[in-house]
Every structure is written in structure tokens, then in C-alpha cells.
Amino acid sequence: MKMLSSLNLTLWALGAIALCLLIGMILAQVPLSSALVASMNKGLVLDWLIDAVSAGAGPVALAVWFAALCASVGLLVLNLGACTYTRLWPRLMHAKRVHTVLLFMVHALMIVILLGHLSQMTMGFKDESMRLLPGQSVELPDGLSLTLDTATFVDDHSLLNLTYRQGRRAQTTTAFHRELNTAGISLWRDGRKLESGEMRILEPLQIEGLRLTLSDFYLDKSNGSVGAIIAVSGNPLTEVFFAAYLAWIVVYVLLAAMGCRAGETGEMTPSEV
Amino acid sequence: MHVNSANHRNLTWYVPLLGCLGLAIAMPPVSLDLGGMDLVRLENLLYWAFFALSVITSILAGLNKDRAYKPASVATLALGFGLLGVISLRIGRPPLSGAYESICLMAAVLSFLSWRAGRCRISNDLALPAWGFGAAALILSLLTWVPRQVNPDWFVYQFGWSRAFFLCRGMAMAFLLFSALATLAWPRGDIKADHRRELTARSRRMLLLGTALFLVGEVCGFYWCLTWRGDYWLWNRNFMESTMIFILASAALHLPPALAAKTKVLRIAYSVPGLLATGAYLVHQVTEAFLS
């Protein structure tokens, strides 16, 4: 347990994560593998992983990288848990000073956040690339189906089908009218309309436990009509995860401020200078 | 030896900086009629004055010319924030992203931190402000060959979450770089132990505050991404790079006692997050400027 909660292990785990991230950054940039990395965004990572294992050499190599990253994070969670339990919890019991409480909280919340990351990758439903034209429907879990009723795009069609970099330059506040460009959708189950609504970019809808996000419009060049790109996701823990994340940031900021005010030197020893 | 540590620990110094951050996030679209005043020309003038004075102030601090340094540091600070103000008035929003906007933001915050370090100096030594103003001048020098153009007014920039993300990130980079400078700014010769201790403590404080600011920016960015793309996380270089910065800062703040006892290790650990983060950030901004 002593070894599991040691700062040496913390450094090894953080080093392993940093190395995996460095490799990931390279993979995301290299043309040969960038499309494979991008494919991880389309749905749940767990589904991607299951598919990747049975696919060709490229996806398998990426899956190995991802497994190494997960193993490194897993090691950090173990280390964090052991450290919180064997070092910070006894400190908290003996001295209930604000600093000690915050130090305990920041570590405990970090564990919650890392587990939250895991839940977001493995639980619920996610499809980020639904391209629908008006009148088209798509099947969702639990017998639900989503229909795009209308797609209203009032601006110049040259603003459509752009890359991220092109869009950032062209979709200015004067050229692109976010409030006027809308997508009307309806959600159905067994032929019965459950709910309908109007979506805008940066204004997601929450219906039946699903988060519906209009991420962009696109131009169908075959018939010249405008469609909508909709991301659908559903995870019961998203709000919990964000609440934990916010709490962690608040505690971290307080701890940093307290550390600065007190001239706190943390793990540093007097011999360090 | 006089170590002005208590003054340096006083967090009220940061209130004006946080006030500016709040104003920038909440700034409504501005459309001013300035009677034909050429703001681009004024901006250019301010940029060159800010750049030149950063160099001069850094030299004055390096030579420990205290009498000349004091007004020069105040003027540099005023020029830095004046430049940010004029950019904001001209484009109707705060400077957020892109090489020109982010470098001006970073340099202004760096000059604030350097000015503050001069007010809370150790043993009348101005090495840290010299490094700080020098670093501000160095990053401003990039704009002598990178186009000094603001980014087009992307509709996303009107949202508080995206503004907070860009502003916090730019400011955090200045804090992290300053943290690195505090460990690198050790004067030559046999400096006393408490001088070294104070510089190391300052570096750690800046690392803590920089990481905190960076994380506030990250959570704003996560929320922006969630409302825009349907997920708070994307598997791409930018997201992994951001996580890497946090991981490196965390590693530096969790050194085992045996390693923390070694001066060289501590200096490397405290300087690596700032240098790598700023390096990656600037490379990203500069390459984007030429790609677009």
C-alpha cells in the first residue's frame, strides 16, 4: 500500500500518461493515422474499441495505444485512491484545517472526474455525425426515432461544407446569422410524436434524456438542398460529471489561492534550496 | 537581505487583472463613432512603443538602474493594456485568438507580472523583472514578421464560454511562462539560500495560479464544445495537448522529497511546464496565422 500511494508512483503514472498523450498528438497529426483518430469521435469510445479490435492493422495499433493510455490513467487512479485513503484521510481526521480539507477534496474529486471520463466513454449513447435532410429520419435507442422536419438556412450557401478553419474565417457575425438558421426536429416512438422543437447552433435541446445538438448545416450537392448535422448523445452521468468537474475547479482555485497566500511549499523540503 | 515575500503573496494584486478578465468576457459588441480616428494606425504605434519599451525596461532592470526602471515599467504596463483596449474598441470584442491577439494579450499580462515582481523584489535584485519584460519583448518580436491582423469576427466569439476559454488560456500561458522565468532568473554567483528559496516559492505560486487559470479555461472550453459538438471532449491534437500541459504541471507539483531536494531537478521541473506550454501555444498560433 505504501508503494501504491507513493509520489514516485505518481510521477511514473503521470510520465506514462504524458508519453501516451505525446504519441496520441503525433498520431492525430500524421495524415496516415489522423482519420483513424478522428473516427474515435463519431460514437462511444467503447463501441469504437470493440470495432477496432476486429478491424485491420491500423485500428488495432490505435486500440493498443488507447489501451496503454487507459492503463496509465488506471494506475494514476489507483495511486490517487491509495494516497487519498492512506495519507490524506488520516490527516483530515487529525487536523480539520481548511487547507487539509481542500487538499483531500481536490484528490477525491479528481478520482470522481477520472471515473466520470470513463463513464462518458462507455455508457449511454452517442452519435456525433447524423446528416439529415428535411423529411429524413434516423433510428435511436429505446425505439425512438428522430426526424428533421425543417432546415432553414438564410445565409449564403458558400458558408456551407467548409472545414473548421475555413468556417472560423467565413462565418462571421455579419455573414452568419445564428439565430435565424434553425433546424426543426421531432422525436417519435412507435409512430407517436413525443416532442418537437427548434434547434440552433450552440443551443442544444434535451428531450427524453437525450441531448440533441445542431453542430452545423450542410449542402447536399446532388439536389441543392440544405441539411443539418446533428449530434445525439445520452448519458445519465453527464450532469454529475460536470458538477464534479466544476467543484474540482473551485476547490483547486481555492487551494491555489490559499497556497499562495500562506507561502505554502507543498511537498518541498527545506533542503530543496 | 530583504525578501519582500509577504507583499508577493498578497493576492489583491490580481484583482485588477481578474476585473479586466470579467469585463472582457461580458463586453457587449461595441460600435464607436470616433470621428474618423484611425485606430489601426494608433494600434501600430502602440505596438511598436510597447515592444521598444519592453526591451528598454528589460535592459534597465538587468542593469539594476532602479530610478529609470520604475517609470519605464509603469509605462510599459500602461502601453500593454492600452494596446489591448484599442484592439477591443476597434474590433468590438476583446482580443481572443490568433497570433496577433493572443501574443498581445500574453505580453500585456507578462508585463503586469514583471511589474509586480519589481514591486516585490528580492534584495533589490531586478533579475526577475528583467527576464519577464525580456520575455514579453521576445514574444512581441514575433509580430514583426507574423501579420498583425485580428481574426475575423467568428460568431462563436460572442459567447461567454468561448471568450472565457480563449482569455483564460492566453492569461494562463503568461503565468506559466512567468513561473518558468522565476526559476531561470537566478542571479549569477553565490546567491543566498533564502533568495533561492523565495524565487522557487514564487515559481511554485505562479505555477499553481497558472494551472488554476488554465483549468478554469478548460472547463469553459469543455462546456463550449458540449453545446457546439455534442460532447465535451474530442480526440484531436488540441485536446491531448491541453491535457499534457496539466499533466506536466501536476508532475512538477508532486515531486517526491528526494527529487525536490535537488536544486537542478526542481528548476527543471518548474520551468518545463511553462516553457513547453508556451512554446506549443505560440507555435500553434503562428502556424495558424500562415495557414489561414
Chai-1 contact restraints between the chains, C-beta under 6 A:
chainA,res_idxA,chainB,res_idxB,connection_type,confidence,min_distance_angstrom,max_distance_angstrom,comment,restraint_id
A,L7,B,H254,contact,1.0,0.0,6.0,A-B,restraint_1
A,L7,B,P256,contact,1.0,0.0,6.0,A-B,restraint_2
A,N8,B,P256,contact,1.0,0.0,6.0,A-B,restraint_3
A,T10,B,H254,contact,1.0,0.0,6.0,A-B,restraint_4
A,L11,B,A251,contact,1.0,0.0,6.0,A-B,restraint_5
A,L14,B,I247,contact,1.0,0.0,6.0,A-B,restraint_6
A,L14,B,S250,contact,1.0,0.0,6.0,A-B,restraint_7
A,L14,B,A251,contact,1.0,0.0,6.0,A-B,restraint_8
A,I17,B,I247,contact,1.0,0.0,6.0,A-B,restraint_9
A,A18,B,M244,contact,1.0,0.0,6.0,A-B,restraint_10
A,A18,B,I247,contact,1.0,0.0,6.0,A-B,restraint_11
A,L21,B,M240,contact,1.0,0.0,6.0,A-B,restraint_12
A,L21,B,T243,contact,1.0,0.0,6.0,A-B,restraint_13
A,L21,B,M244,contact,1.0,0.0,6.0,A-B,restraint_14
A,G24,B,M240,contact,1.0,0.0,6.0,A-B,restraint_15
A,M25,B,R237,contact,1.0,0.0,6.0,A-B,restraint_16
A,M25,B,M240,contact,1.0,0.0,6.0,A-B,restraint_17
A,M25,B,E241,contact,1.0,0.0,6.0,A-B,restraint_18
A,A28,B,N236,contact,1.0,0.0,6.0,A-B,restraint_19
A,A28,B,R237,contact,1.0,0.0,6.0,A-B,restraint_20
A,Q29,B,R237,contact,1.0,0.0,6.0,A-B,restraint_21
A,V37,B,W235,contact,1.0,0.0,6.0,A-B,restraint_22
A,M40,B,W235,contact,1.0,0.0,6.0,A-B,restraint_23
A,N41,B,L234,contact,1.0,0.0,6.0,A-B,restraint_24
A,N41,B,W235,contact,1.0,0.0,6.0,A-B,restraint_25
A,E128,B,G230,contact,1.0,0.0,6.0,A-B,restraint_26
A,R168,B,W154,contact,1.0,0.0,6.0,A-B,restraint_27
A,R169,B,P152,contact,1.0,0.0,6.0,A-B,restraint_28
A,R169,B,S292,contact,1.0,0.0,6.0,A-B,restraint_29
A,Q171,B,F155,contact,1.0,0.0,6.0,A-B,restraint_30
A,T172,B,P152,contact,1.0,0.0,6.0,A-B,restraint_31
A,T172,B,D153,contact,1.0,0.0,6.0,A-B,restraint_32
A,T173,B,D153,contact,1.0,0.0,6.0,A-B,restraint_33
A,T173,B,F155,contact,1.0,0.0,6.0,A-B,restraint_34
A,F176,B,F155,contact,1.0,0.0,6.0,A-B,restraint_35
A,R178,B,F155,contact,1.0,0.0,6.0,A-B,restraint_36
A,L202,B,T227,contact,1.0,0.0,6.0,A-B,restraint_37
A,L202,B,W228,contact,1.0,0.0,6.0,A-B,restraint_38
A,P204,B,T227,contact,1.0,0.0,6.0,A-B,restraint_39
A,T213,B,G230,contact,1.0,0.0,6.0,A-B,restraint_40
A,S215,B,R229,contact,1.0,0.0,6.0,A-B,restraint_41
A,A231,B,G230,contact,1.0,0.0,6.0,A-B,restraint_42
A,S233,B,G230,contact,1.0,0.0,6.0,A-B,restraint_43
A,Y245,B,V219,contact,1.0,0.0,6.0,A-B,restraint_44
A,I249,B,L215,contact,1.0,0.0,6.0,A-B,restraint_45
A,I249,B,V216,contact,1.0,0.0,6.0,A-B,restraint_46
A,I249,B,V219,contact,1.0,0.0,6.0,A-B,restraint_47
A,Y252,B,A212,contact,1.0,0.0,6.0,A-B,restraint_48
A,Y252,B,L215,contact,1.0,0.0,6.0,A-B,restraint_49
A,V253,B,A212,contact,1.0,0.0,6.0,A-B,restraint_50
A,A256,B,L208,contact,1.0,0.0,6.0,A-B,restraint_51
A,A256,B,L209,contact,1.0,0.0,6.0,A-B,restraint_52
A,A256,B,A212,contact,1.0,0.0,6.0,A-B,restraint_53
A,A257,B,L11,contact,1.0,0.0,6.0,A-B,restraint_54
A,G259,B,L208,contact,1.0,0.0,6.0,A-B,restraint_55
A,C260,B,R9,contact,1.0,0.0,6.0,A-B,restraint_56
A,C260,B,R205,contact,1.0,0.0,6.0,A-B,restraint_57
A,R261,B,R9,contact,1.0,0.0,6.0,A-B,restraint_58
A,R261,B,L11,contact,1.0,0.0,6.0,A-B,restraint_59
A,G263,B,R9,contact,1.0,0.0,6.0,A-B,restraint_60
A,E267,B,L255,contact,1.0,0.0,6.0,A-B,restraint_61
A,E267,B,A260,contact,1.0,0.0,6.0,A-B,restraint_62
A,M268,B,A260,contact,1.0,0.0,6.0,A-B,restraint_63
A,T269,B,P257,contact,1.0,0.0,6.0,A-B,restraint_64
A,T269,B,A260,contact,1.0,0.0,6.0,A-B,restraint_65
A,T269,B,A261,contact,1.0,0.0,6.0,A-B,restraint_66
A,S271,B,A261,contact,1.0,0.0,6.0,A-B,restraint_67
A,E272,B,A260,contact,1.0,0.0,6.0,A-B,restraint_68
A,E272,B,A261,contact,1.0,0.0,6.0,A-B,restraint_69
A,E272,B,L266,contact,1.0,0.0,6.0,A-B,restraint_70
A,V273,B,A193,contact,1.0,0.0,6.0,A-B,restraint_71
A,V273,B,R196,contact,1.0,0.0,6.0,A-B,restraint_72
A,V273,B,R197,contact,1.0,0.0,6.0,A-B,restraint_73
